[in-house]
Protein backbone atom coordinates (compact mmCIF):
# COMPACT_ATOMS: atom_id res chain seq x y z
CA UNK A 1 0.00 0.00 0.00
CA UNK A 2 1.33 3.40 -1.00
CA UNK A 3 2.42 5.72 1.77
CA UNK A 4 3.22 9.41 1.40
CA UNK A 5 5.11 11.15 4.17
CA UNK A 6 5.39 14.92 4.06
CA UNK A 7 7.76 17.11 6.00
CA UNK A 8 9.17 20.61 6.05
CA UNK A 9 6.28 22.89 6.88
CA UNK A 10 6.42 25.51 9.59
CA UNK A 11 6.29 29.17 10.49
CA UNK A 12 8.41 31.67 8.62
CA UNK A 13 8.51 35.44 8.20
CA UNK A 14 7.58 37.03 4.92
CA UNK A 15 10.52 36.90 2.55
CA UNK A 16 11.82 33.71 4.08
CA UNK A 17 12.16 30.21 2.68
CA UNK A 18 10.93 26.71 3.40
CA UNK A 19 11.50 23.37 1.71
CA UNK A 20 8.80 20.74 1.65
CA UNK A 21 9.50 17.06 1.05
CA UNK A 22 7.22 14.16 0.25
CA UNK A 23 8.51 10.60 0.19
CA UNK A 24 6.48 7.84 -1.44
CA UNK A 25 6.89 4.20 -0.54
CA UNK A 26 5.12 0.90 -0.99
CA UNK A 27 4.07 1.13 -4.64
CA UNK A 28 4.82 -1.81 -6.93
CA UNK A 29 4.25 0.46 -9.92
CA UNK A 30 6.23 3.32 -11.40
CA UNK A 31 5.32 6.71 -9.97
CA UNK A 32 4.16 9.21 -12.54
CA UNK A 33 3.59 12.91 -12.05
CA UNK A 34 4.21 14.27 -8.56
CA UNK A 35 2.94 17.59 -7.37
CA UNK A 36 1.91 19.97 -4.63
CA UNK A 37 -1.45 21.51 -3.88
CA UNK A 38 -2.56 23.84 -1.13
CA UNK A 39 -5.80 24.39 0.68
CA UNK A 40 -7.36 26.86 3.08
CA UNK A 41 -9.97 25.27 5.35
CA UNK A 42 -13.39 25.60 3.76
CA UNK A 43 -12.02 26.23 0.29
CA UNK A 44 -11.04 24.07 -2.66
CA UNK A 45 -7.62 22.51 -2.93
CA UNK A 46 -5.57 24.48 -5.45
CA UNK A 47 -2.77 23.37 -7.73
CA UNK A 48 0.67 24.77 -6.93
CA UNK A 49 3.24 22.85 -8.97
CA UNK A 50 3.87 19.50 -10.63
CA UNK A 51 6.72 17.55 -12.14
CA UNK A 52 6.61 14.57 -14.46
CA UNK A 53 8.87 11.55 -14.17
CA UNK A 54 10.87 13.07 -17.02
CA UNK A 55 11.33 16.35 -15.20
CA UNK A 56 8.85 18.62 -16.95
CA UNK A 57 7.41 21.18 -14.54
CA UNK A 58 4.32 23.34 -14.24
CA UNK A 59 3.52 26.12 -11.78
CA UNK A 60 0.56 28.24 -10.89
CA UNK A 61 1.27 31.82 -11.93
CA UNK A 62 1.34 33.15 -8.36
CA UNK A 63 4.42 31.10 -7.42
CA UNK A 64 6.44 31.28 -10.64
CA UNK A 65 9.92 32.60 -9.97
CA UNK A 66 9.60 31.94 -6.23
CA UNK A 67 8.91 28.20 -5.90
CA UNK A 68 10.88 25.34 -7.46
CA UNK A 69 9.63 21.77 -7.67
CA UNK A 70 12.09 18.90 -8.07
CA UNK A 71 12.16 15.17 -7.57
CA UNK A 72 14.55 12.33 -6.86
CA UNK A 73 13.26 9.32 -8.77
CA UNK A 74 15.62 6.94 -7.00
CA UNK A 75 14.11 7.98 -3.66
CA UNK A 76 10.54 8.49 -4.96
CA UNK A 77 10.64 11.89 -3.31
CA UNK A 78 9.35 15.23 -4.48
CA UNK A 79 10.47 18.58 -3.10
CA UNK A 80 9.08 22.09 -3.13
CA UNK A 81 11.59 24.84 -2.48
CA UNK A 82 9.66 27.95 -1.52
CA UNK A 83 11.52 31.27 -1.55
CA UNK A 84 10.38 34.86 -1.02
CA UNK A 85 7.36 33.59 0.83
CA UNK A 86 4.36 35.86 1.23
CA UNK A 87 1.57 35.85 3.83
CA UNK A 88 -0.83 34.76 1.08
CA UNK A 89 1.19 31.54 0.72
CA UNK A 90 -0.12 30.48 4.14
CA UNK A 91 -2.02 27.22 3.70
CA UNK A 92 -1.93 23.51 4.25
CA UNK A 93 0.23 21.99 1.53
CA UNK A 94 -0.55 18.53 0.18
CA UNK A 95 1.66 16.24 -1.82
CA UNK A 96 0.00 14.48 -4.77
CA UNK A 97 1.28 11.41 -6.58
CA UNK A 98 -0.22 9.80 -9.66
CA UNK A 99 0.28 6.11 -10.28
CA UNK A 100 -1.27 4.89 -13.53
CA UNK A 101 -4.73 6.49 -13.25
CA UNK A 102 -4.98 6.84 -9.47
CA UNK A 103 -4.16 9.89 -7.36
CA UNK A 104 -2.76 9.67 -3.87
CA UNK A 105 -2.47 12.43 -1.27
CA UNK A 106 -0.17 13.14 1.61
CA UNK A 107 -1.42 14.06 5.04
CA UNK A 108 -0.76 17.76 4.58
CA UNK A 109 1.74 20.08 6.17
CA UNK A 110 1.01 23.57 7.47
CA UNK A 111 2.91 26.51 6.06
CA UNK A 112 2.40 29.81 7.86
CA UNK A 113 3.99 33.03 6.65
CA UNK A 114 3.85 35.96 9.05
CA UNK A 115 3.89 39.55 7.85
VENLIN-V111697 format. One record per backbone hydrogen bond with DSSP energy under -1.0 kcal/mol. NH is the residue of the N-H (numbers start at 1). CO is the residue of the C=O. E is the energy in kcal/mol with one decimal. If there is no record, write none. Layout:
# VENLIN-V111697
<<NH:CO:E> <NH:CO:E>>
This chain:
# VENLIN-V111697
<<3:25:-2.9> <5:23:-2.2> <7:21:-2.2> <10:110:-1.2> <12:112:-2.6> <14:114:-2.5> <15:85:-3.2> <16:13:-2.3> <18:82:-2.1> <20:80:-2.6> <21:7:-2.8> <22:78:-1.9> <23:5:-2.4> <24:76:-2.8> <25:3:-2.2> <32:98:-2.8> <34:51:-2.6> <35:96:-2.9> <36:49:-2.9> <37:94:-2.7> <38:46:-2.5> <39:92:-2.2> <43:40:-2.5> <46:38:-3.4> <48:36:-2.4> <49:36:-1.7> <50:58:-2.0> <51:34:-2.8> <52:56:-2.4> <55:52:-1.4> <58:50:-2.0> <60:48:-2.5> <63:60:-1.8> <66:63:-2.4> <67:63:-2.4> <68:81:-2.4> <70:79:-1.7> <72:77:-2.8> <77:72:-1.8> <78:22:-2.3> <79:70:-3.1> <80:20:-2.2> <81:68:-3.0> <82:18:-3.3> <83:66:-2.1> <85:16:-2.3> <89:86:-2.3> <90:87:-1.8> <91:111:-2.0> <92:39:-2.0> <93:109:-3.1> <94:37:-3.1> <96:35:-2.9> <97:104:-2.3> <98:33:-2.4> <99:102:-2.6> <102:99:-2.4> <104:97:-2.5> <106:95:-2.3> <109:93:-2.2> <111:91:-2.9> <112:10:-2.8> <114:12:-2.4>>
